[in-house]
Amino acid sequence: MANHLTPDELSKELGIDRSEVIRVCVQEGVPIYQGKIDKTLFQAQLQALGAISEPH
């Protein structure tokens, strides 16, 4: 499974709006490299913000 996703792919996978994905990246310093975001890093940042629960 791919770990680097576009904002559209990440928003679909996590069930949040694309603009919210980009906002979190910009605000929290999650890099977007060549139009792709590291899913693990993004999820870790959301957990740190308390936006999502930790995986089981």
C-alpha contacts under 8 A as a table, 3 or more apart, distances in Angstrom:
res1	aa1	res2	aa2	distance
2	A	5	L	6.96
3	N	38	D	5.84
3	N	39	K	5.39
3	N	40	T	6.94
4	H	36	K	5.58
4	H	37	I	5.18
4	H	38	D	4.53
4	H	39	K	5.81
5	L	8	D	7.86
5	L	9	E	5.73
5	L	10	L	5.78
5	L	36	K	4.97
5	L	37	I	5.28
5	L	38	D	6.59
5	L	39	K	6.57
6	T	9	E	5.18
6	T	10	L	6.11
6	T	35	G	5.95
6	T	36	K	4.48
6	T	37	I	6.10
7	P	10	L	5.09
7	P	11	S	5.98
7	P	18	R	5.79
7	P	21	V	6.27
7	P	22	I	6.77
7	P	35	G	7.68
7	P	36	K	6.86
7	P	37	I	6.95
8	D	11	S	5.21
8	D	12	K	6.29
8	D	18	R	5.68
9	E	12	K	5.25
9	E	13	E	6.16
10	L	13	E	5.08
10	L	14	L	6.04
10	L	18	R	7.73
10	L	21	V	7.51
10	L	37	I	7.95
10	L	39	K	7.14
11	S	14	L	5.32
11	S	15	G	5.53
11	S	16	I	4.92
11	S	17	D	5.55
11	S	18	R	5.13
11	S	21	V	6.45
12	K	15	G	5.12
12	K	16	I	6.78
12	K	17	D	7.85
16	I	20	E	6.78
16	I	21	V	7.19
17	D	20	E	5.17
17	D	21	V	6.52
18	R	21	V	5.10
18	R	22	I	6.48
19	S	22	I	5.15
19	S	23	R	6.04
20	E	23	R	4.91
20	E	24	V	6.12
21	V	24	V	5.36
21	V	25	C	6.32
22	I	25	C	5.06
22	I	26	V	6.19
23	R	26	V	5.25
23	R	27	Q	5.90
24	V	27	Q	5.13
24	V	28	E	5.60
24	V	29	G	7.77
24	V	30	V	7.42
25	C	28	E	5.43
25	C	29	G	5.47
25	C	30	V	4.39
25	C	31	P	6.46
25	C	32	I	7.29
25	C	42	F	7.50
26	V	29	G	5.38
26	V	30	V	6.59
26	V	31	P	7.81
27	Q	30	V	7.99
28	E	45	Q	7.54
30	V	37	I	7.66
30	V	41	L	7.20
30	V	42	F	6.53
30	V	45	Q	7.84
31	P	37	I	6.54
31	P	38	D	7.81
32	I	35	G	5.71
32	I	36	K	5.34
32	I	37	I	4.94
32	I	38	D	7.79
33	Y	36	K	5.31
33	Y	37	I	6.53
37	I	42	F	7.22
38	D	41	L	5.41
38	D	42	F	6.15
39	K	42	F	5.08
39	K	43	Q	6.06
40	T	43	Q	5.20
40	T	44	A	6.10
41	L	44	A	5.08
41	L	45	Q	6.23
42	F	45	Q	5.15
42	F	46	L	6.31
43	Q	46	L	5.01
43	Q	47	Q	6.19
44	A	47	Q	5.07
44	A	48	A	6.20
45	Q	48	A	5.00
45	Q	49	L	6.26
46	L	49	L	5.04
46	L	50	G	6.17
46	L	51	A	5.21
46	L	52	I	6.03
47	Q	50	G	4.86
47	Q	51	A	5.87
47	Q	52	I	5.37
47	Q	53	S	6.41
47	Q	54	E	6.52
48	A	51	A	7.68
49	L	52	I	8.00
50	G	53	S	7.02
